[in-house]
Amino acid sequence: MRKVFIVATRGGELAIAQTEIVTDALKKFYPDIQFKVIKITTKGDRDRRTALWELKDSGFFTSQLENALLAGQADFAVHSFKDLPTRQRKELTIAAVCDRQFAEDCLIATDAVSSIEQFRPSAKIGTSSLRRVAQIRRLRADLEITAVRGNVKTRIRRLDKGGVDAIILARAGIERLDLGRRICFCFDTVEFIPAPAQGALAVQTRTDDAVTNGLVAAIDDEDARMTSFAERQVLVTMQCGCHAPVGAFAKITGGNMEIHAFISDVEGRNFIRRQIVGPAKESDKLAEQIANDLLSSGGKEILAYLEK
C-alpha cells in the first residue's frame, strides 16, 4: 500500500480539527502511512456576508473539495456531512461516516440561561439556519432572529461584543474546538430537530479508487452511516435543499430505527412534524415514508411557497 495519502479540507479551524479526527483514527489502523493535508478555500469561506438561507447554489462549502478529488489533487476529502448536497456526483462516494457523537444544537448566551423560556421578550438570537429560525419562532415568537455568518469563533466574538444575546450552533463543532464550556444548554434532538446528518463527518473519495476506499472503510461507523443516510433521504424524497426549514433525526435502538422529522414555514406557524419507527434494515423505506407523510400533510404547499 502507498505510504502517503493526500487529504483535502477547508482551511478553517473547525475543518482542520475535523480532518485531524479522521486522520488520527486512520493512523490507529495504519501507523506507517502519512496523511498530507491540503487546504482549499470554498465559496462559503469567501462569502461570509450572505445569509445561508439566501444562497441558491448547492455545495457552497464542498464543491471545491470535490473538484480537487476529481482532478486527482487529493485522495479523499473530509466534510461536515450536513454540508454535502444530497445529489452526489456519480464519480464520488462516501467511503466512511464517523465521529457522530453530538447531533444536537446548542445555545451560547451572554447570560447564564438554561432554557429558551428564560430570555426577555425581543432578545436577539443569532443563527444562520432557517431550520433553527422556524423552531425558535415556534417556541418563542417574541424573540428577534438575526442572521449570523462566519466561523464558530467569529460568531462567538459577535456575541461577546453584544451584537446578539445568544447564538445557536451545532454542538459537534463547539466540542471539536474544545469550547464546550461556553454552552449554556443543548436542545433535545426530538424537541428541536437537527439538520440531517448533523454532527457526522463524511469521508469522500473517488468511486473507482479501490485502494483509498479500502483504507478509509476501516473507520466507517455503521450506525452513524445508517442514521445519517436515512436523515438525508428525507431531504432527497422531499426534493428540498439543505437550507429549507426541514429537520430530521434518526436513532437506532436494538434492531429498530426511530426517525423524527419536520417541515415548517419560516415563521414556525405552520409546523408539521412526524415520527416513525421500524426495522433499521429498512431505513430508506422509513425515511421515504415519513417524508411523503410530511409532503402530503402540507409540506408540498410550504415548499412551493418558499420557492416563489
C-alpha positions as CSV (number, residue, x, y, z in Angstrom):
1,M,0.0,0.0,0.0
2,R,1.1,3.6,-0.7
3,K,2.8,5.4,2.2
4,V,1.3,8.9,1.6
5,F,-2.3,9.9,1.0
6,I,-3.4,13.5,0.3
7,V,-6.4,14.8,2.2
8,A,-8.5,17.8,1.1
9,T,-10.2,20.1,3.6
10,R,-11.4,23.6,4.1
11,G,-8.9,25.8,5.8
12,G,-10.9,26.9,8.8
13,E,-10.0,25.8,12.4
14,L,-13.0,23.5,12.7
15,A,-12.4,21.9,9.3
16,I,-8.8,21.2,10.3
17,A,-9.8,19.8,13.7
18,Q,-12.3,17.5,11.9
19,T,-9.7,16.4,9.4
20,E,-7.4,15.6,12.3
21,I,-10.1,13.4,13.9
22,V,-10.3,11.4,10.7
23,T,-6.5,11.1,10.1
24,D,-5.9,10.3,13.8
25,A,-8.5,7.5,13.6
26,L,-6.8,6.2,10.4
27,K,-3.4,6.2,11.9
28,K,-4.6,3.8,14.6
29,F,-5.1,1.3,11.8
30,Y,-2.3,2.4,9.5
31,P,0.6,3.8,11.7
32,D,3.1,3.7,8.8
33,I,1.0,5.8,6.5
34,Q,1.5,9.6,6.2
35,F,-1.5,11.9,5.6
36,K,-0.7,15.1,3.8
37,V,-3.4,17.8,4.3
38,I,-4.1,20.4,1.6
39,K,-6.4,23.4,2.5
40,I,-8.9,24.6,-0.1
41,T,-11.0,27.8,0.1
42,T,-14.6,27.3,-0.8
43,K,-17.3,29.7,-1.9
44,G,-18.7,29.7,1.6
45,D,-15.3,30.7,3.0
46,R,-15.1,33.7,0.7
47,D,-18.7,34.9,1.1
48,R,-19.3,35.4,4.8
49,R,-22.0,38.1,4.5
50,T,-24.8,36.4,2.6
51,A,-27.3,34.7,5.0
52,L,-27.2,30.9,4.3
53,W,-31.0,30.8,3.6
54,E,-30.4,33.3,0.7
55,L,-28.0,31.0,-1.0
56,K,-29.3,29.3,-4.1
57,D,-26.3,27.2,-5.0
58,S,-25.7,23.7,-3.5
59,G,-22.3,22.6,-2.5
60,F,-21.5,26.1,-1.1
61,F,-18.9,24.6,1.3
62,T,-18.0,21.5,-0.6
63,S,-17.8,21.8,-4.4
64,Q,-14.2,23.0,-4.5
65,L,-13.1,20.0,-2.4
66,E,-15.0,17.7,-4.7
67,N,-13.3,19.3,-7.7
68,A,-9.9,18.6,-6.1
69,L,-10.8,15.0,-5.7
70,L,-12.0,14.7,-9.3
71,A,-8.8,16.4,-10.6
72,G,-6.6,13.9,-8.7
73,Q,-5.2,16.6,-6.4
74,A,-6.3,14.7,-3.3
75,D,-7.2,11.1,-2.4
76,F,-10.0,11.9,-0.1
77,A,-11.8,14.9,1.4
78,V,-13.3,15.4,4.9
79,H,-16.7,17.2,5.1
80,S,-19.3,18.0,7.7
81,F,-21.8,15.6,6.3
82,K,-24.7,18.0,6.6
83,D,-22.9,20.4,4.2
84,L,-22.8,18.0,1.3
85,P,-25.5,18.2,-1.4
86,T,-27.9,15.3,-1.3
87,R,-27.4,14.7,-5.0
88,Q,-23.9,13.3,-5.2
89,R,-21.7,13.2,-8.3
90,K,-21.6,9.6,-9.5
91,E,-17.8,9.7,-9.7
92,L,-17.6,10.3,-6.0
93,T,-18.7,8.2,-3.0
94,I,-18.9,8.5,0.8
95,A,-16.4,5.8,1.9
96,A,-16.8,6.4,5.6
97,V,-19.1,8.2,8.0
98,C,-17.7,8.7,11.5
99,D,-17.5,10.6,14.8
100,R,-21.2,11.3,15.2
101,Q,-21.0,12.0,19.0
102,F,-23.2,15.1,19.0
103,A,-26.1,15.6,16.6
104,E,-27.9,18.2,18.7
105,D,-27.9,22.0,18.5
106,C,-26.7,24.1,21.5
107,L,-27.1,27.7,22.7
108,I,-24.4,30.0,23.8
109,A,-25.5,33.3,25.5
110,T,-24.1,36.3,27.3
111,D,-26.2,35.5,30.4
112,A,-26.4,32.2,32.2
113,V,-29.6,30.6,30.9
114,S,-30.8,27.0,30.9
115,S,-33.8,27.2,28.6
116,I,-35.2,29.3,25.8
117,E,-38.1,30.4,28.1
118,Q,-35.6,32.5,30.2
119,F,-34.9,35.1,27.6
120,R,-36.6,38.5,27.8
121,P,-39.0,39.5,25.1
122,S,-37.3,40.8,21.9
123,A,-33.9,39.2,22.9
124,K,-31.7,38.8,19.8
125,I,-30.9,35.3,18.8
126,G,-28.3,34.7,16.1
127,T,-28.4,31.8,13.7
128,S,-27.6,31.1,10.0
129,S,-30.3,28.4,9.6
130,L,-33.9,28.6,8.6
131,R,-34.5,25.3,10.3
132,R,-33.4,26.9,13.6
133,V,-35.4,30.1,12.9
134,A,-38.6,28.2,12.4
135,Q,-38.2,26.1,15.6
136,I,-37.2,29.1,17.7
137,R,-40.2,31.2,16.4
138,R,-42.4,28.2,17.2
139,L,-41.2,28.2,20.7
140,R,-40.8,32.0,21.3
141,A,-42.4,34.1,18.6
142,D,-41.5,37.2,20.6
143,L,-37.7,36.8,20.1
144,E,-35.8,38.7,17.4
145,I,-33.9,36.5,15.0
146,T,-30.7,37.9,13.5
147,A,-28.7,36.3,10.7
148,V,-25.1,35.5,11.8
149,R,-22.4,34.1,9.5
150,G,-18.8,33.3,9.9
151,N,-16.9,30.5,11.6
152,V,-17.6,29.4,15.1
153,K,-15.2,31.8,16.8
154,T,-16.4,34.7,14.7
155,R,-19.9,34.1,15.8
156,I,-18.9,33.8,19.4
157,R,-16.9,37.1,19.1
158,R,-20.0,38.8,17.8
159,L,-22.0,37.5,20.8
160,D,-19.3,38.7,23.2
161,K,-19.3,42.2,21.7
162,G,-23.0,42.5,22.3
163,G,-24.2,42.1,18.8
164,V,-26.7,39.4,19.9
165,D,-28.0,38.0,23.2
166,A,-27.4,34.4,22.1
167,I,-26.3,32.2,19.2
168,I,-27.4,28.7,18.2
169,L,-24.8,26.3,16.8
170,A,-24.2,22.6,16.2
171,R,-22.8,21.2,19.4
172,A,-20.4,19.0,17.5
173,G,-18.4,21.9,16.2
174,I,-18.3,23.6,19.6
175,E,-17.0,20.4,21.2
176,R,-14.4,19.7,18.5
177,L,-13.0,23.2,19.1
178,D,-12.8,22.5,22.8
179,L,-15.3,25.2,23.6
180,G,-17.9,23.1,25.4
181,R,-17.5,25.3,28.5
182,R,-19.3,28.1,26.6
183,I,-22.5,26.1,26.1
184,C,-25.4,27.2,28.2
185,F,-27.7,24.3,27.2
186,C,-28.3,21.8,24.5
187,F,-31.6,21.3,22.7
188,D,-33.2,17.9,22.8
189,T,-32.9,16.2,19.4
190,V,-36.6,15.2,19.4
191,E,-38.0,18.6,20.6
192,F,-35.6,20.7,18.5
193,I,-34.8,18.6,15.5
194,P,-31.3,18.9,14.0
195,A,-30.2,19.2,10.3
196,P,-30.0,15.8,8.5
197,A,-26.6,14.2,9.2
198,Q,-25.6,17.0,11.7
199,G,-22.6,16.0,13.7
200,A,-21.4,13.3,11.4
201,L,-18.1,13.5,9.4
202,A,-18.2,12.3,5.8
203,V,-15.0,11.0,4.2
204,Q,-15.4,11.4,0.4
205,T,-13.4,9.5,-2.2
206,R,-13.4,8.8,-5.9
207,T,-15.7,5.9,-6.6
208,D,-13.1,4.0,-8.7
209,D,-10.3,4.4,-6.2
210,A,-10.3,0.9,-4.7
211,V,-7.2,1.5,-2.6
212,T,-8.4,4.6,-0.9
213,N,-11.9,3.2,-0.4
214,G,-10.5,0.2,1.3
215,L,-8.2,2.3,3.5
216,V,-11.0,4.7,4.6
217,A,-13.5,1.9,5.2
218,A,-11.7,1.0,8.4
219,I,-13.2,3.9,10.3
220,D,-16.7,3.7,8.9
221,D,-19.3,3.7,11.7
222,E,-22.3,1.6,10.6
223,D,-24.8,3.3,12.9
224,A,-23.6,6.8,12.0
225,R,-23.9,5.9,8.3
226,M,-27.4,4.4,8.6
227,T,-28.8,7.3,10.6
228,S,-27.1,10.0,8.5
229,F,-28.2,8.5,5.2
230,A,-31.8,8.0,6.5
231,E,-32.0,11.6,7.5
232,R,-30.6,12.8,4.2
233,Q,-33.1,10.5,2.4
234,V,-35.8,12.7,3.9
235,L,-34.4,15.6,2.0
236,V,-34.0,13.6,-1.1
237,T,-37.6,12.4,-1.1
238,M,-38.9,15.9,-0.3
239,Q,-36.7,17.4,-3.0
240,C,-35.8,20.3,-0.9
241,G,-32.4,21.9,-0.4
242,C,-30.3,21.8,2.8
243,H,-31.3,25.4,3.6
244,A,-35.1,24.7,3.8
245,P,-36.7,24.8,7.2
246,V,-36.6,21.0,7.4
247,G,-35.1,18.8,10.1
248,A,-34.6,15.1,10.5
249,F,-33.1,13.0,13.3
250,A,-32.8,9.2,13.4
251,K,-31.6,6.9,16.2
252,I,-31.1,3.1,16.3
253,T,-32.3,1.1,19.3
254,G,-31.7,-2.5,19.1
255,G,-32.8,-3.5,15.6
256,N,-35.2,-0.6,15.2
257,M,-34.7,2.9,13.8
258,E,-36.8,5.8,15.0
259,I,-37.0,8.9,12.8
260,H,-38.3,12.3,13.7
261,A,-38.7,15.0,11.0
262,F,-40.5,18.3,10.4
263,I,-41.1,20.9,7.8
264,S,-42.3,24.4,8.6
265,D,-42.9,27.8,7.2
266,V,-40.3,30.3,8.3
267,E,-42.5,31.8,11.0
268,G,-43.0,28.5,12.7
269,R,-46.8,28.8,12.5
270,N,-47.4,26.0,10.0
271,F,-45.2,23.4,11.7
272,I,-45.7,19.8,10.6
273,R,-43.8,17.1,12.4
274,R,-44.0,13.3,12.2
275,Q,-42.4,10.3,13.8
276,I,-41.9,6.7,12.5
277,V,-40.4,3.5,13.9
278,G,-39.5,0.4,12.1
279,P,-36.7,-2.1,11.3
280,A,-33.3,-0.4,10.9
281,K,-32.6,-2.5,7.9
282,E,-35.5,-0.7,6.2
283,S,-34.1,2.7,6.9
284,D,-34.5,4.1,3.4
285,K,-38.1,2.9,3.2
286,L,-38.8,4.5,6.6
287,A,-37.3,7.8,5.5
288,E,-39.2,7.9,2.3
289,Q,-42.5,7.1,4.2
290,I,-42.0,9.9,6.8
291,A,-41.0,12.4,4.0
292,N,-44.1,11.6,1.9
293,D,-46.2,11.9,5.0
294,L,-44.8,15.4,5.6
295,L,-45.4,16.4,2.0
296,S,-49.0,15.1,1.9
297,S,-49.8,16.9,5.2
298,G,-49.0,20.3,3.8
299,G,-45.3,20.1,3.1
300,K,-45.8,20.5,-0.6
301,E,-47.5,23.8,-0.2
302,I,-44.8,25.1,2.2
303,L,-42.1,24.2,-0.3
304,A,-44.0,25.7,-3.2
305,Y,-44.4,29.0,-1.2
306,L,-40.7,29.0,-0.3
307,E,-39.6,28.6,-3.9
308,K,-41.5,31.6,-5.1
